[in-house]
Amino acid sequence: MFDWIQNFADWLVYQVFGIAQDSHLGSSLNFFVYDTFKILLLLFLITFVMGIVNSYFPIERIRNFLSRNKLYGLEYFLASTFGAVTPFCSCSSVPLFIGFVKGGIPLGITFAFLITSPLVNEVAIAMFIGMFGWKSTLIYVSSGILLGSIGGFILGKLNLEHLLSDWVQNVLKNAQTEDEMETEEMTFKQRLPEITKEAYGIVKSVFWYVIIGIGIGALMHGFIPTGFFEEYISKENPLAVPLAVILAVPMYSNAAGVLPIIQVLVQKGIPLGTAIAFMMGVVGLSLPEATLLKKVMSVKMIAIFFGVVTTCIIISGYLFNLIL
């Protein structure tokens, strides 16, 4: 499918630039050119498709649907699925968290959305397909949605509403019930320019994350020997997955920045499940997110939230290693 991109990368690096094919620099530059073109192309195509989905299911409609319908447990799964098709990182999901709580959606369902939204989105899906193929992508997306559903369910059963911050409690007390505003129905042809513009905007917003991430990955690909990391985070090490997640928490990046690095880590010998657990920790459990959550949650509630999500990520990492 992407042979033409590989042929272009080979031609550009080895013929136009005249860099030796078996050199470290040639290997790194070839990786950089190939992955950059492939990922940006997939990124635009999938964000365009998901833009169509988001156009017909805006976040306000999702919120109203979840708050007005009794779904007998399926609401956790639906909230996670909605989180997977919305292009939000962990930090930008926090304002939506406030809006969901204010809209009357139970806290556990809101958590299901908050957990899944940064972990699985069109950016991650596009890059995952290009790097690991469809099978791994489907397992990754399924596990992300399942993780959000289970995490939201557990957090919902803990009855943590009293641990919301005083600021949120006041917002809820003063909130007025608003009727859903009907929006004018538009044809697909009328929506198309806005969908295209939004897809371009998403690609533009993560462009430098992609470039930097691929650049770091290219250097690792060309200059770090295969098996370098196996000594520390190998499949035989029973603590590799929790260690990877714990190391990820102080870091922060979105999927566009961290996935190219994950790709190289896997090529260098780290099991895919361990690498994905590390990625989920970076994307979904970050210090900037904890800082923002301090506005809406008490420290105790943040600790419980991080604890539950960390446990779910570690379990999913082990399951990934078993499956893949």
N, C-alpha and C positions, 0 to 999 in steps of 0.2 A: 504493500500500500504506500509506503513511504520510500520506495527505492529511488524515485526521482530526486528526493531531497538528499539521500545518501550519495547519489551520483554527483549531484551539484557540490556537496561538501567535499567529496574526493577531488573533483576537478579544481575547485577554488583553492584548496589547501595545498594539494600535491603538485598541481600543474601551474596555476597562476602564481601562487606564492612560492612555489619551488621548495617546499619543506619536505624533508625526508619522511616517508610513510612510517618507518619504524622508530622514529625519534619521539622523545617525550613531548616536545612542543607540537609536533605534527599530530600525535594522538589527542592531545588536549584541544588543539584548535579545531580539529575535525569534529570532535565531540561537541564543542561549543556551537559551531555552525549548524550541524545537523539538528541538535536538540532545540536550538533557538527557533529555527524555521518551523520545525514539526510542532512544537508546543504552542507557539503563537497562532499557527493555523488552526490547530484543534481547539485552542482556547476561544478564538472568535466564533468558530462554527457552533460549539456547544453553548457558549453564552448567548448566541443568537437564538438557538432552539429553546433554551431555558427562559430567554426573554419573552418568547411567545407564551410559555406556560405562565410566567409571572404577570403578563399583561392581562390574562383572563382570570387569574386568581391573585389579585392584589392583597397585600398584607392586611388591610382593613377588613376585607371580605373574609379572610381566613379567621381573623380574630372574632368577628361576629358569628361565624359559623360554629366555632368551637365553644363560644359562650352561650349560644342559644339552643344547642342540640345535645340531647343525652345519647351518648354513643356506647355505653356499657363497656368501658375499658379500651375501646379502639381509639379514644381521643389521644392517648399517649403516642400510639403509633402514627396517627395522622399529624400530630404536632411535630413529631420527629421528621416525618416525610416532608412537611412544609418547611421545616428548618433546612432540609437537605437541598431544596430547590430555591432557596433564597440566598443571594450573594453577599452574606454578611460575615465579617470576621468576629472574633470574640468580643472586641471592644465596641464595635458598632451594633452588636446584638443587645447590649445593655439597655439603650433607650427603648428598644422593642420590648424588652422584659418589663419595663415600667408600664408601657402601653398595654401589654397583655394583662398585667395585674390590675391596672386601673379599669380595664374593660370587663373585669369580673371573671376572668378565666382562672380556674383553680391553680394553685401554686405548682403542684406537681406537673401539670400539663405545660405550664409556662417553662419550667425547668427542662422538660423534654425538648422543647424548641431551642432553648438557650444552649443546651449541650450539643445538639446535632448541627446547628447552624454554622459554626466555624469549622467543624470537623469535615462535613460533607457539603460541597457546593459545586457549581459548574466549573469553577477554576480548578479545584482539586480533581474532579472527574475527568476533565479534558487532559490534564497533565498525567493523571494516573493511566489513562488508556494508552497514551503515547509511550509511557515508560515501562509499564508492566503488562499491558494487554487487557483484553476484555474480561477474562476469567478472574484475574486478581482484582480488577476494578469492581466487578459485581460483588465479590466477596467483601471488599472494602466498604462499598456503599451500604450493603446489607448489614454489615456489622456496625457501621456508624449509626444507622437508623435504629438498630436493635439496642445499641448502647444507650442512645438517647431515651428510648422508650423505657428500658429497665431502670436507668438512672432517675428519670422523671417519676416513675411509679414508686420507687423506693423513697425518694425525697418527699413525694406527696403523702405517703403513709406516715411520715415522721411528724406531720402537723407542725410545720415550722413557721406558720404565719406570724406568731408572736415575736419572732426573731427578725422580722422586717424592720428597717430603720424607722425612727420616729418621723422622718421626712415623708416616707412612703405612707405611713399610717395616716398622716395628716392629709396627704393627697387623696387617699381613699375615702376619708371622711368627707372631704369637700367635693368629691367627684360628683358630677351631675350626669344623669342618664341622658344619653344623646341618641336620637333616632338615626338609623343608618341612612346616609344620603344616597339617593339613587344617582348613578352616573349615566351619562348618555352612552348608549350602546354605539360602538364604532365597528366598522367593517375591518376585516383583516388588512385590506389594502390601506385603510386609513391609519391603522396601528403600525404598519411596517416601517415607516421612517423613524418613528420613536424607538421601536424595538432595535433597529439597526444602530441608531445613535447610542442607545443604552449599552448594547454589546460592545461597541467601539470604546465607550467610556470605561467599561469594566476592564477591557484589555489594556487601555491606556493607564488606568490607575494601578495596575499590577505589573506594568511593563518592566520597570527597573528592578522590582523584586525578582522577576523571572530572569533578567539579564545577570543580576548579581548572583542569584542562586545557581544558575547554569555555569557562570564563571568559576565559582568556588568548586562546583562539581567537576568541571573540566580540568582544573588544576589537580584535584584529587585523583581523577581518572587517569591522567597522564603521568603523574609523578609519585603516587603512593602505590607501593607494590600490592598485588593481590594477596589477601590473607593477613594484611597488616593488623586489622581490627579483630580478627578471630581469637587472638590470645585473650582479649578483654571481654568481648561480648559475643561469645560463640553460642551455638545451639546447645552445647554440652553444659554450659554454665547455667544452673537452675535459677540464679538470681539476675540473669542478664536483662530480662524484661523489666522488672521493677527498678533496676539500676538505671536503665535507659529512660524510664518515665521520670524518675526523681531528678536526673541530670537535666531533663528537658524543661522542668518547671521554671527555673530562673530565666530562661530564654524567651524571646518572643519573635515570631514571624508569622506571616500567613502561609497558606499552602503553596502559593507561587514561589515563595522564597526558599522553603525548606525541602520541597519534593525533589528538585534536581540533586540536592545533597544526599537525600535518602536513596535515590537511584544508584549513586556511586557507592554508598555504603553497602548496598546489597551486592553490587558487583565485586566489592572487596571482601566479601565473605560473611557479612552480618545477615542472619536470617530475616526474611521479609517481615515476619510478625513482630520481631524485636524492633526493626526499623520503623514500622508503622506505629507501634506503640510510642516510640520516641517522637515521631511526627505529631501524633495526637496530643502528646504532652506539651509540645511546643506551641501548637495551634490552639488547643482548648484549655490549657491550664497555665496561664501566663501571669506574671506579676502586674502588668498594666491592667489586665482584666480584673484582678483582685482589687486593685486601687479604685477602679470604676465601680465595682460592686459594693464597695464600702459606702457609697452613696445610698444604696437601696437595702443593704443587709448589715446585720451586726457581724462582728468578727467571728462569733461562734457559728453563725449561719454560713459564712464564707468557708470556714474550716470544715464544716459538715459537707457542704457542696463539693469542695475540692477533694475531700476524703472519699466520697461516694464515686465521683467521676474517676479519680485515680485508680480505685479498685476495679472499676469496670474496664478501664483502658488496659490495665495489667492482665486481667482475665482474657480480654479480646486478643492481646498480644500472644498469649500462650495458645489460644485457639487457632490464631492465624498460623503459628508455627506448626501446629499439628495438621492443619488442612493443607497448607502449601509446602 
